[in-house]
Amino acid sequence: MLESVKSKFPKIKILRLRGEDIPKLVEEFNSKGIKAFGLTGNDLFQEYCCKKQVKTSIIESIEWNDESFLLKKPSLCLIGARPLEKGKVLRIALNSKFEGLSKAFLEKLSRDGFEYETECLNGGLETAVSEGLFDYCVEIVCTGKALKENALKIISVFFQSDWVLIGEREPESQLERLSQTVKERIKEGSAESYTAKIVRERKALKKLNEESFELCQAIIEGKKGKIIWEAADLLYFLTVCLAESQVDYAQVWNELKRRELEKTVLNEAGFEEKGKKLNKKAIQN
């Protein structure tokens, strides 16, 4: 894959780094004005997004299809020797590399009435469960070798990873282009610029508040033309306020993606049934 990239872009410099470090380094390079992209697992990128607001986005997803893997791609799973039990506090070990994604999944267990306590480990999670130190663990499953060695089963799969190419995208949406223009106007500080003027006079937040009210009034009146007009005004002043706060739309989009991911994780259901199907498949393989 890397050789293919190098053949297309012969002048590109390729650094081989640990997958979990790539999102952070891509952000750091781009913040210094050095155009950088990274190829890593989506599990590692989403874990990074769990910890902070990021400007980096997924530019392209590439299917991870490895026949030597139990589920053909790296899969975050709840693992144990027996089905989940209610009425007791479950001891669950977490892979420290995926603490954020794991805790998002465990919130679903809590809402389903399971009680648990967690501890993060850097490795050997399956062994810790088989030795009785923990009841379950949340771990990444690749070949499934550690499962077999420790006589453990997959209770639930809640995240499967593909490759992702990450970096700072060029502005694609109208809002991103508007944001770029607003930032330029603020930086230039021209006396003729309305954007620069309302920022200089600290009126952007007041205007945002006014436009919010006017949009609500337009919606109540049901006048479509006025709704569109007021919505455009509101988006403009929102963009100015975001720029003043040094927030990019890319960060907002990433937060929406994080919520979508969280919803997907938290809506995972049918733990035992899904686990049975996966373990049956593992035995067949």
N, C-alpha and C positions, 0 to 999 in steps of 0.2 A: 504493500500500500504506500509506504513512504517513498519507495523507489519510483512509483508512478507519479507522485507529486513532484519529485525532484526532476523527472524527465520533462514535465510540463513547465516547470519553473526552474531552469538551470542555475539561476543566480540566488535562489533561496537558500538560506542557512538552516539546516535541520539540527535540532538539539534533541537527544534522546534522554528523557527525564522520567521520573516516577509519575504514574498516572494521577495520583492524588495531589501532586504538586503543580500540575499543568494549569488548572484554572487560576490559581493565585499568580503564577508567573506570567500568564497571558495578560492578566489585569495590570500587573506591574509594568510590563514592557509597554503596553498601550498607553498607560498613564504618563509615561516618559516620552511619548511621541514616537515610539518604535513600533511599527506595524507588526503585530504578532498574531498567530493563530495556533490552536492546539488540537491535537487528536487524542481523545481520552474516552473512558467509559461514561455513559450517561449517569450511571449510579454515582460515580465520583464527582461529576459535575453537579448533580442535583444535591448531593451531600454538602458541597461547597456553598450552594445557594441557600441551604437551610441555615447556615451560620451567619450570613451577611447579605446586604443588598449589593448586587453586582451589576456592572455595566456590560459584562460579557454575555453574549447570546449564542444560542445554537444556530449555526449557519446551515448545517446539513446533518442529517442522521443517516448512518450507514448500518445496514442490518448485520448483526453479529450472529453468525450461523456456524457453530463449531460442532461437528458430529461427535467429537470426543467428549463433549460436555453432556452431562446428564440431561439437561433441559435445553441443550443447543446454544445457550448463552448464559452468562453469569446471572445468577438469580438469588435475590435476598429472600431467605426463607426462615420461618419459625420451625425449629427442629427439636425433637424430643423422642423419648422411647414410648410414650403413650399419649392418648388424646388429652386435650385440655380439661382441667378439672376445676369446678367451682367449689366454693366453701373453704378454700385454703389460700394462703398467700403464696403465689408462685414465685420461685426464684429464677430469674431470667438473666442470662449472660448476654451482653451485647458486644459486637465487634466495634471497638472504639473508632475504627475508620468510617463506620456508618451509623454513628450515634443518632444523628438528626433524623434520618429516614426511619430508623428503627423505632424511635420514640413516637414518631407520627403514626406508625402502624399500631403501636401498643395502646395509643389513645382509643383505638377501636375496641380493643379487648376490654379496656376500662369501662367503656360505654355499654358493653355487652355483659357487664356484671362480674368480670374477672378481676381479682386483686393480685397485685404483683409488686415485687421489688427488683431493681436492676443493678447490675454492676458491669462496668466496661472492662474488657480484657483486650490485650493486643494479639492474642493467638491462643490456640489450643482449646477453643470453646467446646468442640465436640467431646474432647477428652474430659473436660471439666464436668460435662453433663453425664457422661457414661460412668464417671467415678462418684457421682452422687453429690457433687458440690453445688450443682444447679439442677433445676427441674427441666429447663428448656434453654435454648440459646437462639439468638437471631444472628445468622451467619450467611456469608455469600457461599453458594454452592456452585462448583464448576464441574469437575469430573464425578463428584459423588464418592470419591475414594474414602474420605474421612467418615462419611455416613456409614458405609459398610463396615469399616474397621471398628467402629464404636457401636454397631448394632442400633443405629438411630434411624428415625423416619422423618420425612418432611410432613409437618402438620399443615403448613400453609405457605404458598408462594405469594409475596406481595409486591415484588418489583423485579422486572427482568430488564437487563441492560443491553443497549446497542452501542456501537461506536458513535461518537458525535464530534463533529468539527466545530470548534468554538472560536469566537473572536468578536471584535466590535464590528457590527454590520454597518454598511452605509445606510443612511436614512432611507426608509422605504415608504413609510406612510406619510400622509399629508401632515399629521401631527408632528412627526419626527422632523420633517423639513421645516415646519413652522418653528419648532423648538430651536433648530440650528440658526434660523434667521433671527429669532428673538435674542439668542445669546450674542450673535454678531452685533446687533443694534445696541445691546447693553454695554458690550465691550468698547464699541466705538464712542458711545456717549455723545453723539451728535446733538446739537441744540435743536435741530430740525426733526429729530426722531421722536415720535409720540411714545414709543416703547421706552426709550432712554429717559424721557421726561417723567413718566409716571413712576419709574423705578427711582429716579433721582429724588422725586417729591414724596416717595413712599406712599403712593396711592393705589398700587396694584391690588393689595389685599382688600381695600375698601371697594374697589371696582368689582372684584370677584364676588364679594358679598352682594352687591347691588344686582349684578347680572344673574346670580343664583335666584334671587327673589323674582326678578323680571321673567326668567324662564318658567318658574313655578306658576306665575300669573298667566303666562301665555298657554301653558298646558291646561290650566283650569278653564280658560276661555275656549280652548279647543281650536284655535286658529293656527293651522299648519304652517303657513308662511311665517307668522310671527314666531312660532316655536323654533323653526329652522334658524331664523335671524338671531334670536336670543341665545340659542345653543352655540352658534358660531362665536358670538361675543364671549360667552362663558368659557369656551375652549381656549380662546385667545388669552383671556386674563388668567386662566388656570395655567397655561403654558408659561406666562410671564412669572407667575408666583413660583412655579416649579423651578424655573431658571434661577430666580433669586435665591432659592433654597438649595441650589446646586444638585437638583434631582433631574435625571434624564428619563425620557419615556421608556428607554430600554430597561431601566430599573423597574419601572411600573409594569412593563410587559412580563419581566421575569417573575415579579411577585404574583401576577395572575397565573403564570405557568406553574409556580410553586403551589398555589392554592388548588389548581386543577390536579396536579400530581397528588397533593394531600388528600383531595376528595377521592381520587382513584384508589389510593392506598387505604383510606379509612372506609371505603365502601366494599372492600374485599370481604366476601362472605363464603359460607360453606366450608369452614376450615377442615373438618374431618373428611368430608366427601372428596374435596379436592386433594387432600393429602393421600387418601386411599388410592386414587387414580394415579397420582404421581409415583407412589411407592410401588404400585403394581407394574408400572412402566419401567421403573428402575430395576426390579427383579428380572423382568423379561430381557433387559439389556445386559 
